[in-house]
């Protein structure tokens, strides 16, 4: 089966968007690299990768740590990621897939 060449969009993601691409998009929103209502639906993977590079550049400014963000960005991060976490839990995501190998 061929891989899709376009992203399905944050609102259509599995696990309530708790995926690598979902995190990139949420972080891009934190840094105002995309609009708050942007889902990136229909974007090609090259465009997603370019967004990742921009997100990484922003994180590098703060040592890749939320605790190093200025207060306004820290609050934005908490709001955006916190809401996504709650929405994903309501959609049935538990986080077990991300931690299932930690007991091994």
C-alpha positions, 0 to 999 in steps of 0.5 A: 500500500502506498503512503499518502502524499498529503497529510490528513489534518490534525483534526483527522489524526489517530489518537486525538492527534497525539502523534509526531506530526500533531506535536509539530503542529501544536508547537508551531501554534505555540510559536505562532508559525501557523494560525491557531485554527490551522490543521495542515490538512492537505499539506504535502510532507515536504511542507510538514518537514519545513514546518518542523525545521522552523519549530526546531529553530524556535525550540533551540532558542530555549534549549528545547525546554518548556521551562525556558520559555518566556512566560507568554509562550509557556502559558500558550504551550500549556493552553494548546498542549493541555487542551489537546491532551484533554481532547485526546483523552476524551477521544479514547487516547490513553498514552499507553502506546507511547509508554508500552516499551518502558516496562521491558 
